[in-house]
Amino acid sequence: MQATAHAPRQTAAAETQSLEERNRELAILYGATSLLADPAQLDSLCQSFLDYIKSALGADAGAIRLYAPDAQKLYLATHEGLSERFVSGESELDCGECLCGEVIQSGQPAVFDTANPPAGMLLGYCIREGFATSTAFNIVHGKQRLGVYNLYFRQTRPFSARERRLLDTLGQHLGVAIENHRLKSRDMELAVSEERNLLAQELHDSIAQGLAFLNIQVQLLQDSLRQGQYGEALLTAEQLREGVQESYDDVRELLVHFRTRVLQSDLDSALTSALEKFEGQTGIRTAFERLGAGGPLPPADEIQIMHIVQEALSNIRKHAQARHVQLTVRRQPARTEIEVRDDGIGFDTENEPNVRSERHVGLKIMRERAHRIGGELRIVSRIGAGSRLSLNLPRQAGGKT
């Protein structure tokens, strides 16, 4: 009877202990997931993760090593509690070198006591550092190997199968965070590259044309001076002056375009500022109308809208001979429309003689910008009847759909 009475108590105690262990694991997983959701820089992300796991598992030291597949090496990204000798000796490891290199190759974690090290432990820094237990767990994203993280203990520390699974899972969470960070970095690099390409295109197709014109005018000026045709020389000099002023205006506009960021509280304020500058520089009267209501667009969309409006105003200044410009922003539940209308001389959108003209280059750039944010750009113009540019942007897209 006495033995029978002890059995339920032992079972209850075991179940209580198991429940406590599961709750502890869930708390660690929740804490790590919350920490890795923070959009920090990669170095800060790794350091925060290491600090958290080291504290949660009671480790005396730790390290995170990131894998470079091209070089087949592991590089020490961050560490805590390790001596300078250790860090210097293991700042980089070849795959297959020492235990961490074997772990990244095999995909199998390692937990061992340094008093009885495995055969793959060749460097021995863990032993010389005085650690009793060393661990190495993979950092992975799907099937992609991203690195290894280590925990070191000065006292012998046994690990249950449950704890090993937990540390494996944590390595997967860290892998997802690292890969997300890399994808964001690549997206930023791509955006910068695309913006530089647009800048290069505008330089080539707009300012380069102006410089080519100036070069021809200088040659004509030289010929007129050699032949003593001073009247023609003065006329050419006047054309040169106008060409230089035009190129100066183009450069100034281009610099404004690529410095522009919507720093005001909303897009409307930025557009108002752009119209005021345009009117002050050209003397062309402007008006701004806002219709409908809605929340702000994503910042990336607002930046591209600003560039499109500025390019439209630039084309009006150069070609339209307009007296008035109307800018309208219509906000509806499903979309936002930006319209720029002028009362200038207009042009034939189908049969303009020079299809490689500066105007067409500007329209091509605007269409590229609209496409980048999932918008549609339309141009309506007739000779003698002015022009209308409209940009339609789905409100729900926040970019390409």
BELMOZI-V804918 format. One record per helix or strand. SS is the DSSP state (A for helix, B for strand). FROM is the first residue (numbers start at 1). TO is the last residue. Records with the same first field share a line. If there is no record, write none. Layout:
SS: FROM-TO  FROM-TO
//
This chain:
A: 2-36  42-57  84-89  98-106  114-116  125-128  161-226  230-259  267-282  299-320  358-372
B: 61-68  73-80  92-94  110-113  133-141  144-153  285-292  324-331  335-342  375-381  387-394
//
